[in-house]
Each structure stands twice: as C-alpha cells, then as structure tokens.
Amino acid sequence: MSEQHTYRVIVRGTWDGLTDEARTRLLAEAADHGMGSMRFTEEGSLSYESSPLKHFSMRYVVVSDAADGEEMAAAIAEDRAEAALKGLGYGHGGLKSTVTDLDTMKINFKPASRR
C-alpha cells in the first residue's frame, strides 16, 4: 500500500447554459453560498456571488496516493464537481483546479515576540 496524502482542491468554473429554474434556485440560495460557506470537505462546498451570477468555486478535500500526485487529486475533485453540478441541474463551462498537498506544505511559524 502506498503512502496517502491529503489535498485541498479548489475547482473553479463559470455558469453556462443555466435553465430559468436553475438560475432562480441559485439566486434564491446565494446567501447560503457566500464567503461564510467556504469550507474544504470531501463532499465539496459550493460558493458563488449572485451579482453577477457568473463564476463559482467548489472546495474539496481529496485523500489519494502520493505517487499519483496533484494531477490525480485535481481529476478526482473535478469529477466530483461535475457529478454534483449535474445532479443539481446546473450548467457550467470548463473547470480549472488549484491543488495544495497538505502533507508537503511548509508552515513558517513566527517566533513569539520578546519583551
């Protein structure tokens, strides 16, 4: 069994071909999908602004084999996003992802200030 890494993936896209019903639903639920809803979860969290209703992002946590790298984590997250958006009946354009490997990122701690 190979080593597993945890990735945070942001999938970005634009709304495209929305039905009137989908547009109405998105606008009605916009308050639930603003800045406060941005969380990285396995199921993904959708965020967007209602004015204008143009772009969206979805945040995912993906656990995958480290040997498969960030490309595989991005592909997994994009597949999840495609399925979620299709299930909700939301049309969209191409998706682009940004991936962060939490197991390899460096954290710079600032030393406590001296008195």
Secondary structure by P-SEA (a helix, b strand, c coil): ccbbbbbbbbbbbbbccccaaaaaaaaaaccccccccccccccbbbbbbccccccbbbbbbbbccccccaaaaaaaaaaaaaaaaaaabbbbccccccccccccbbbbbbccccc
